[in-house]
Amino acid sequence: MNLIVGSVFFIIILLFLQLPNFLGGSYVWNHEFLNFTYLDRDIYPYAKIINFKLNKTLKTFNLTCKFNCDLTNDMSSYIHLEGYQFRSNEYRMGPINFNVKTCKLLGERSYGTTFLIKNSNITSCPVKKGYYHYYNFAFDSASVPRFVPSGRWKFVIQLFINEKMAAQCDWFVKIEN
């Protein structure tokens, strides 16, 4: 009888210790660095990313760019995102690969997209030509679904405007559960 009570007690303690993970307790996306791998200079004549440490544990970046065209709701503009997980000493294609319309992404407040307008002078579509800034970038991990496995990731983010690639950047992230 004591063995059964002890086993049940042990199982309850294990479940209690794991409960924060099931409820989304500690799911954190840590920015490591971001860099441009392609820029169409007709659309972005100027773009600069500065990766730095905000404090001892938090890495962030500032981004400044000049946008040479207007981005409207009716334009054919979308962002393509691919995720590569670091396995066996290289980044390998993961389960993340999708397109989303740019103005839809800027208009929604879900899946971590609140960071797109926080600490930025971009508020929503339409985006007029001019200079735009992101500063002290902070990704909202709490609003992201927890299906992405923990580990190191490289996200390739491509911006297409009228079926032509305007920019591509690689975002390196460490996801911790």
Summary of the structure (lengths in Angstrom):
residues: 177
radius of gyration: 20.1
end to end distance: 36.6
largest distance: 77.1
contacts: 459
relative contact order: 0.24
helix: 19%
strand: 47%
